[in-house]
Amino acid sequence: MAHVNEIDAPVKALVTDELIGSFRAIVGNDFVIVDEENRTEYGHDKTEDYQFMPDVVVKPANAQEVSKLLQLCHTHHVPVTPRGAGTGLSGGALPVKKGVVISMERFNKILHIDELNLQATVEPGVITEVFQNTLKEKGLFYPPDPASKGSCFLGGNLANNSGGPKAVKYGVTRDYVINMEVVLPTGEIIWTAANVLKNSTGYNLTQLMCGSEGTLGIITKIVFKLRGLPQKTVLMMIPFVTNEEACAAIASIFTAGIVPSGMEFFEREAAAKTFDYCDKVLGSPVTTKLTDGMDAYLLCELDGNDEEVLMRDAERVMAVVEKFQCGEILFAESAAQKEELWKIRKNISPAVNWYTLTKSDDVVVPRANLPKLISGIKEIGKRYGFNTVCFGHLGDGNLHVNILKENISDERWEKEIPEGIGEIFKLTVSLGGTLSGEHGIGIAKRPYMPIAMSEVNLNLMRGIKKVFDPHGILNPGKIF
């Protein structure tokens, strides 16, 4: 299904010893990795069991080094794959055409926090949670919080326009980046905008870069806008008899004028596997009990600075959900209990992948269509003979669907199951949705892009790619 043109065509050039010598001259011997054992680590991420071995891994330390590396690769037509922490779920940072992996792990500094203007300038290799915790000490807040925030890099969040639980109230990564320093595939270094909150000066290159999955340039500095840190939270876990009831309740909560800071959904099966994982792998058993007869759960968080207002909103949430088939609501009474409830949600993905190999998708639809989406996914699973574990950020319509390999043969896993995934995507689009809310397209969803995008749309994207990257060297084989 993939379209083949000059950009998609195989890159023929090999990484020569002479070129590796040039890389060493730029970044130093210690930051050029050629031995097979260490290169292997850069050939996979969290996407299934994919493995693509790069010819060489290079670890630059600043924009000038990245520029020199890209100039060389552009001249010699050598493919380059930018890489952050390797936590991606779509294969977006895998070197599918070998060549050079440029690892951004040395770009790990928080350069400046401007408290008066509520801005921060950071490098892309800063871990998201480290950035958030540093800001928290100053009473500041950077809301985007993907489940992997304890290990993922800010640059990777930008590449995929990541969201997380707080996106439902505060928005996604794109809503917080105002400027970035980028090295283009041809080696030029640019700033995409200015450090201002309003900007109507030409095309918005900042927003174009955010979500481009490393195909248009390599980000070397980021300027984020910040918020004041909410001081108080209320967290509830609400059980429902069915997935459909939980999904329907979500839309009604928002219709009632309540805007939670988090609205997370998970199936009972997801929680059960997470309890097992936390006990047997993390050595940290979960003490929270699941309610008998309840197959779906919502984590609803409210935040702000006035406890009375929060409690009134919590009562309004209770009044809404009681119109549905729900069980007794659990209020987290302490910081430790809140942490445990979020631990359940945070560990679902690693728990499911510990249990079995999975194919992971993160479809998104308008909130009101969630009941039809989740019931349709279960029906497709029955027709194609696979089980699914569903969870995700249903406050903004973003459902994570993990298809479980379990006892499915390798042949069916590679040939038949992708057809079922295609059916899930067709259902999603028919409900007004699209293929990805935050994981990106990468290689995993690339074959399905024509389901969501017309050929006109795809050709516009190909044209933009060619303007930025005339030789097609940067992260080739991704998106389209």
ZAMARGU-4260 file (C-alpha; in steps of 0.2 Angstrom, whole numbers, plus 5000, padded with zeros to 4 digits):
<rodrens>
0) 5000/5000/5000 | 5015/5012/5002 | 5018/5024/4989 | 5036/5024/4981 | 5044/5039/4974
5) 5062/5047/4975 | 5060/5050/4994 | 5055/5032/4997 | 5067/5024/4986 | 5081/5013/4994
10) 5097/5023/4998 | 5111/5015/4989 | 5126/5023/4998 | 5136/5013/5011 | 5144/5020/5027
15) 5163/5019/5022 | 5178/5018/5034 | 5183/5036/5027 | 5166/5043/5032 | 5167/5035/5049
20) 5184/5043/5051 | 5176/5060/5047 | 5162/5057/5060 | 5176/5053/5073 | 5184/5070/5068
25) 5168/5079/5072 | 5162/5071/5088 | 5177/5062/5095 | 5182/5043/5095 | 5171/5039/5111
30) 5155/5045/5103 | 5156/5035/5087 | 5149/5017/5090 | 5154/5004/5077 | 5154/4987/5087
35) 5139/4976/5084 | 5135/4973/5102 | 5132/4992/5106 | 5124/4996/5089 | 5111/4983/5092
40) 5104/4993/5106 | 5100/5007/5094 | 5091/4995/5082 | 5075/4993/5092 | 5063/5003/5102
45) 5046/4998/5111 | 5038/4993/5094 | 5034/4974/5094 | 5050/4965/5091 | 5057/4975/5077
50) 5076/4976/5075 | 5085/4986/5061 | 5104/4987/5063 | 5112/5004/5059 | 5129/5004/5051
55) 5136/5017/5064 | 5129/5026/5079 | 5135/5044/5082 | 5132/5055/5097 | 5135/5073/5094
60) 5134/5086/5108 | 5129/5102/5100 | 5120/5109/5084 | 5136/5113/5075 | 5141/5095/5077
65) 5124/5089/5070 | 5126/5101/5056 | 5143/5094/5051 | 5136/5077/5052 | 5121/5080/5041
70) 5131/5090/5028 | 5142/5074/5026 | 5127/5063/5025 | 5118/5074/5013 | 5133/5075/5001
75) 5136/5056/5001 | 5117/5052/5001 | 5119/5042/5017 | 5102/5039/5027 | 5101/5046/5044
80) 5089/5041/5058 | 5088/5053/5073 | 5085/5044/5090 | 5079/5050/5107 | 5076/5038/5121
85) 5070/5023/5111 | 5053/5023/5119 | 5043/5024/5103 | 5028/5013/5099 | 5027/5015/5080
90) 5045/5012/5074 | 5048/5030/5071 | 5066/5030/5077 | 5072/5013/5069 | 5085/5014/5055
95) 5075/5004/5042 | 5088/5008/5028 | 5103/5006/5040 | 5115/5021/5038 | 5119/5032/5053
100) 5109/5034/5069 | 5111/5051/5077 | 5108/5049/5095 | 5103/5064/5105 | 5107/5057/5122
105) 5120/5070/5125 | 5108/5085/5123 | 5102/5083/5141 | 5103/5101/5148 | 5089/5112/5154
110) 5097/5128/5148 | 5087/5142/5155 | 5071/5144/5165 | 5063/5161/5163 | 5051/5163/5177
115) 5045/5181/5173 | 5040/5176/5155 | 5035/5158/5160 | 5047/5150/5147 | 5060/5137/5147
120) 5074/5133/5135 | 5079/5115/5135 | 5089/5102/5124 | 5079/5088/5117 | 5088/5074/5127
125) 5081/5080/5143 | 5069/5067/5151 | 5052/5073/5152 | 5049/5070/5171 | 5066/5077/5175
130) 5060/5093/5167 | 5043/5093/5176 | 5051/5090/5193 | 5064/5104/5190 | 5049/5116/5186
135) 5039/5110/5201 | 5052/5115/5213 | 5049/5133/5206 | 5030/5132/5207 | 5029/5130/5188
140) 5021/5117/5177 | 5024/5108/5160 | 5008/5098/5158 | 5012/5085/5144 | 5015/5069/5153
145) 5016/5053/5142 | 5016/5036/5152 | 5034/5034/5148 | 5038/5052/5155 | 5051/5044/5167
150) 5062/5039/5153 | 5056/5047/5136 | 5065/5063/5130 | 5057/5079/5126 | 5063/5079/5108
155) 5054/5062/5106 | 5038/5070/5113 | 5040/5084/5100 | 5043/5072/5086 | 5026/5063/5089
160) 5017/5077/5097 | 5014/5067/5113 | 5000/5070/5125 | 4997/5060/5140 | 4983/5060/5154
165) 4983/5079/5156 | 4981/5083/5138 | 4962/5082/5141 | 4963/5099/5150 | 4979/5106/5146
170) 4983/5101/5128 | 4998/5091/5120 | 5016/5095/5117 | 5012/5106/5102 | 5002/5118/5113
175) 5018/5122/5123 | 5032/5124/5111 | 5034/5141/5104 | 5051/5140/5096 | 5065/5128/5092
180) 5082/5127/5085 | 5083/5114/5071 | 5097/5107/5060 | 5090/5104/5042 | 5095/5088/5032
185) 5106/5099/5022 | 5116/5106/5037 | 5108/5123/5039 | 5104/5128/5057 | 5088/5138/5059
190) 5076/5145/5073 | 5058/5141/5068 | 5050/5157/5076 | 5053/5169/5090 | 5051/5167/5109
195) 5034/5176/5109 | 5016/5170/5113 | 5008/5177/5097 | 5016/5176/5080 | 5008/5179/5063
200) 5024/5181/5053 | 5024/5169/5039 | 5021/5150/5039 | 5022/5141/5056 | 5037/5131/5055
205) 5037/5127/5073 | 5020/5118/5072 | 5026/5109/5056 | 5041/5102/5065 | 5031/5096/5079
210) 5024/5079/5075 | 5035/5077/5059 | 5043/5062/5067 | 5061/5067/5063 | 5058/5068/5044
215) 5061/5086/5042 | 5075/5091/5053 | 5084/5087/5069 | 5079/5098/5084 | 5093/5104/5095
220) 5085/5117/5106 | 5067/5119/5112 | 5058/5134/5120 | 5042/5129/5129 | 5029/5140/5137
225) 5025/5136/5155 | 5010/5137/5167 | 5008/5140/5186 | 5008/5123/5196 | 4990/5118/5202
230) 4992/5115/5221 | 4978/5103/5224 | 4971/5087/5216 | 4956/5075/5218 | 4957/5058/5211
235) 4943/5045/5209 | 4943/5028/5202 | 4925/5024/5195 | 4920/5006/5191 | 4908/5002/5177
240) 4899/4986/5172 | 4904/4987/5154 | 4917/4997/5143 | 4902/5005/5133 | 4895/5012/5149
245) 4911/5019/5155 | 4914/5027/5137 | 4896/5034/5137 | 4899/5042/5154 | 4914/5051/5149
250) 4905/5062/5136 | 4891/5066/5149 | 4904/5072/5161 | 4911/5085/5149 | 4893/5089/5143
255) 4890/5094/5161 | 4903/5107/5160 | 4916/5098/5170 | 4934/5098/5163 | 4945/5085/5172
260) 4964/5086/5172 | 4964/5068/5168 | 4951/5055/5162 | 4959/5038/5159 | 4951/5022/5155
265) 4956/5004/5157 | 4948/4987/5156 | 4948/4975/5170 | 4959/4964/5160 | 4972/4978/5159
270) 4972/4981/5177 | 4973/4962/5181 | 4989/4960/5170 | 4996/4976/5178 | 4993/4969/5196
275) 5003/4954/5191 | 5017/4964/5183 | 5019/4975/5198 | 5020/4960/5210 | 5031/4949/5200
280) 5042/4961/5190 | 5042/4977/5200 | 5041/4969/5217 | 5028/4982/5222 | 5011/4974/5224
285) 4996/4984/5221 | 4984/4985/5236 | 4969/4993/5228 | 4955/4980/5225 | 4945/4979/5209
290) 4926/4979/5211 | 4917/4962/5208 | 4906/4962/5192 | 4914/4978/5185 | 4924/4976/5169
295) 4929/4994/5165 | 4937/5008/5176 | 4939/5027/5174 | 4952/5037/5183 | 4945/5055/5185
300) 4957/5068/5191 | 4952/5086/5195 | 4965/5099/5199 | 4966/5117/5204 | 4970/5128/5219
305) 4953/5129/5229 | 4949/5113/5238 | 4930/5118/5240 | 4928/5120/5221 | 4937/5104/5218
310) 4925/5094/5230 | 4910/5103/5222 | 4916/5097/5205 | 4919/5079/5211 | 4901/5079/5218
315) 4895/5084/5200 | 4905/5070/5193 | 4897/5058/5205 | 4880/5064/5200 | 4884/5061/5182
320) 4891/5044/5183 | 4877/5038/5194 | 4865/5039/5179 | 4876/5024/5172 | 4879/5006/5177
325) 4893/5010/5189 | 4899/5004/5206 | 4906/5012/5221 | 4918/5026/5218 | 4935/5025/5226
330) 4941/5042/5232 | 4960/5043/5234 | 4962/5049/5252 | 4981/5051/5252 | 4996/5056/5241
335) 5001/5037/5242 | 4984/5031/5236 | 4984/5043/5222 | 5002/5037/5217 | 4996/5019/5217
340) 4981/5023/5206 | 4992/5031/5194 | 5004/5017/5195 | 4991/5005/5189 | 4988/5016/5173
345) 5006/5020/5170 | 5011/5002/5170 | 4997/4994/5159 | 5008/4995/5143 | 5024/4987/5150
350) 5013/4974/5159 | 5004/4969/5143 | 5020/4968/5134 | 5027/4957/5148 | 5013/4946/5146
355) 5014/4943/5127 | 5020/4951/5111 | 5008/4965/5106 | 5004/4976/5091 | 5000/4993/5099
360) 4989/5006/5091 | 4982/5023/5098 | 4967/5027/5088 | 4957/5043/5092 | 4939/5048/5088
365) 4927/5061/5094 | 4922/5057/5113 | 4904/5053/5109 | 4909/5039/5097 | 4919/5030/5110
370) 4906/5017/5114 | 4904/5012/5095 | 4923/5012/5093 | 4927/5000/5108 | 4912/4988/5104
375) 4917/4988/5086 | 4935/4984/5090 | 4929/4969/5101 | 4919/4963/5087 | 4933/4964/5074
380) 4944/4954/5087 | 4931/4940/5087 | 4931/4939/5068 | 4950/4939/5066 | 4953/4928/5081
385) 4963/4940/5092 | 4961/4947/5110 | 4963/4965/5114 | 4967/4975/5129 | 4961/4993/5128
390) 4965/5008/5139 | 4970/5026/5136 | 4966/5044/5137 | 4947/5043/5133 | 4944/5061/5140
395) 4951/5067/5123 | 4945/5051/5113 | 4962/5043/5112 | 4961/5024/5114 | 4976/5013/5115
400) 4972/4996/5108 | 4985/4982/5112 | 4982/4966/5101 | 4989/4951/5110 | 4999/4938/5101
405) 4996/4925/5114 | 4994/4908/5105 | 4993/4916/5087 | 5005/4908/5075 | 5019/4918/5068
410) 5012/4916/5050 | 4995/4923/5056 | 5003/4936/5066 | 5012/4943/5051 | 4999/4940/5037
415) 4981/4940/5044 | 4982/4951/5060 | 4987/4966/5050 | 4971/4964/5040 | 4961/4965/5056
420) 4971/4981/5061 | 4966/4988/5045 | 4948/4985/5049 | 4950/4994/5066 | 4957/5009/5057
425) 4943/5009/5044 | 4931/5009/5059 | 4940/5023/5067 | 4939/5034/5052 | 4921/5030/5049
430) 4918/5037/5066 | 4926/5053/5062 | 4943/5048/5069 | 4961/5045/5063 | 4975/5033/5065
435) 4986/5040/5079 | 4983/5052/5093 | 5001/5053/5100 | 5011/5037/5095 | 5014/5043/5077
440) 5014/5034/5061 | 5032/5028/5059 | 5033/5011/5050 | 5020/5002/5060 | 5005/5012/5053
445) 5013/5018/5037 | 5004/5005/5026 | 4987/5011/5033 | 4989/5030/5029 | 4978/5029/5013
450) 4964/5024/5025 | 4965/5041/5033 | 4973/5052/5020 | 4969/5056/5002 | 4982/5055/4989
455) 4981/5074/4988 | 4985/5075/5006 | 5000/5063/5005 | 5007/5071/4990 | 5007/5088/4999
460) 5017/5080/5013 | 5029/5072/5001 | 5032/5088/4993 | 5035/5097/5010 | 5047/5083/5014
465) 5057/5085/4997 | 5059/5104/5000 | 5067/5101/5017 | 5076/5085/5012 | 5080/5085/4993
470) 5090/5069/4994 | 5078/5060/5006 | 5091/5055/5019 | 5083/5060/5035 | 5073/5046/5044
475) 5068/5038/5027 | 5054/5025/5025 | 5043/5033/5038 | 5025/5040/5038 | 5022/5038/5019
</rodrens>
